[in-house]
Amino acid sequence: MCRDVRLSTIELGVEITTALYFIGYSLSLFTLIMAVCIFIYYKELRCLRNNIHTNLMFTYILADLTWILTTVMQVSMQTDIPTCVILFSLLHYFHLTNFFWMFVEGLYLYLLVVKTFTGDNIKLKLCLVIGWGVPVLVIAMWGIAKSLDQKVMSHVMNQANQEVALWRHCPWMIPHPYDWFYQASAIIVIAVNMVFLFMIMRVSASSYR
């Protein structure tokens, strides 16, 4: 019953995939940091549009870094549950900020192209509230619901086989029905951005007629 559950028990394909992800996230982290440094260093680049770009890149930097830390924790199996919960919640939060800052990008472009005379009405404070604030509410509801529903957690734990060995130190990594709190939010943001894209393309096409 006391068998080793380290990487030796994980399929080779999982090890290779994890290594590829690790390399990709590391390269992404390096290039994003370089890009943010350029935007911050050159004062002439500072405007609302570039501030939105910079915040979007910040979300990817934080998501990449959190993913790397979570993966190291998962592989080492040397963490406690509170640390796991914090890292995993931050990972979901930063992933969700990716989508909401992409929504801000779409909203800004929509106001700039479609609603020409209202493009100046959007302020950086509003962008910060949407990009960083709304995901806090979503992840807070997800975390509270998931922590309170212990029956669902135990049911999922009983159904998981290989996952239990891998996530023994972090049960929050096991898929949960309440994961739709942040998944649905991301899907809604993508759908709204698709509407923005369609309307922008329609205006752009009509301007060439």
N, C-alpha and C positions, 0 to 999 in steps of 0.2 A: 504493500500500500504506500510505501515511502519511496516511490520511484522519482528519478530526476526528471524535471519538467522544463529543463533549459532547452536551448536551440537544438540539441541533439535529437529531441523528440519531434521537432517540427519538420515538415516536408521540405525537401531541397528547393522546390519551386517557390515556397514562401520566403526562404532565405534570399534567393536571387532577386525576387521581386522587391523585398525590403531594401536590399542593397542598392538596387536601381533607383528606388524612390529616395533613398538617403542621398545618393549622388545628385539626383535632380533637384531636390529641395536645397541642398548645399549650394549648387550653382545658381539657383534662383535667388537664394539669400544674398550671395555675393554681388550679383549684378544689380539687384534691387537696392542694396545699400549704396552702391556706386551712383545709381540714378538719383536717389534721394539726396545724396551729398551734392550733386551737380545742381539740383533745383534749389537747395538751401544756400549754397555758396554764392551763386550769381543772383544779385539783388534784382537785376533787370528782368529776371524770369518770374518774379513774384507777382502774381495776379490771381483772381478767383479761380480761373480755369486750371492754372498750374498748382494752386493750393489743393484743389480737388484731386488732381493727379497724384500729388505727393501723399495725401491721406490714403488714397487707394493703394499706393505702393507700400505705405506703412502697414496697412492691414495684411498684405501678403508677407511682409518681413516678419511680423509677429506670428502669423499663422505658420510660416515655415519653421521659425525658431521653436514654437510650441510643439509642432509635429516632431521635430528632431528630439526634443527633450522627452516627449511622451514615448517615442519609439525606444530611446535608450532605456527609459524606465521599464518599458514592457519587456525588453530583451534581458535586462539584468535581473529582473524579478527581485529587486532589492528595496522596493518602496512600500510605504504603508497606504492604507485606503484613503485617509484624508489628503495626502499628497496627490494620489491618483485622481481623486474627485476634482481637486483644484486644477490640475493640469488638463484633464479631459474637458472640464467645463470651459476653461480658457481656449482650448483648441476649437470647440464648437462656437464659442463667441467670436473668435477672430475669423473663422470661416464664414460666419454669418455677416460680419462687417464687410468682408469681401463683396458679398452680394449687395449690401445696402449702399456701399460706396459706388458700386457699378450703377445702382439705381440713381444715385446723385449725379453721376456722369450723364446718364440718359436724360434725367430731368433738366439738367443745365443745357444740354444740346437741344432738347425739345423746346425750351423757352427761348433759346437763342435763334432757332430756325423757324419754328412754327408760330410761337407767340413773340414776335419780334420786339414789340414795344414793352413787353413785361420781362425781358431777359435780365434787366438790371435789378429787378425786385428780389431776386434770390440772393441771400446774404450768406456769408461763411458760417455764421452762428447757426442758421437753419440747417446748413449742410452737416455741421458737426452733430447737431441733435439727431438728424436722420441717420447719419453714418455710424456714429458711436453710441448714441443713446437708445434708439429703438431696439437694437440687438440685446442690450442689457435687460430690457423688459422681457423679451422672448426667452432668453436663456434663464432668467430668474424664474419664470413660470415653469419652464421645462425642469429645472433643478428641483424646485419645490414639489412638483407633481411626481417626479421620479423618486425622490427620497421618501415621500409619504406613502406611496403605493408599494409596500413591501411584498404583498401577495403576488403581484405581477412579477416583481423581481425574482422571487423564489421560484415561480413557475418557469420563468425563462431559464434560470439557472439549472433547473432539473432537466429541461429539454436540451440544453447545450452539452455536447460531448467533448470534442477537441477544444472548443473555446474555453471550457472551464479550466483545462490544464494551462492554457496560455494566459487567461485573464484571472487566474486564481487570486492574485493580489489586487485586482481592480475590477470588481463586478460591474461597475458603471460602463465598462467598455462593451458589455453584452448588449445587443440590440434590444430596444424597449419600445412598446407601443407609443409612449409619450415622446419618442424621438420626432414624431410628426409636428411637434411644436415648432422646431426650427426648420425642419424639412419643408413644411408647407409654406413657411415664411419665405424661404429661398425660391420656391416655385412661383409664388405670387409675384415676387420681385422680378423674376425672369419674364413672366407673362406681361407685366406692365412695361418692361423695357422693350419687349417685342412690339407692343402697341406704339411706343415712342418711335421705334425704328421704322415701322410702317408709315407713320404720319410724317416723319422727317423725309423719308424716301419719296412720298407723294408730293410734298412741297418742293423738294429738289427737282423732281421730274417735271413738275408743272412750270418751273422757272425757266426751263430750257425750251419750252414750246413757243 
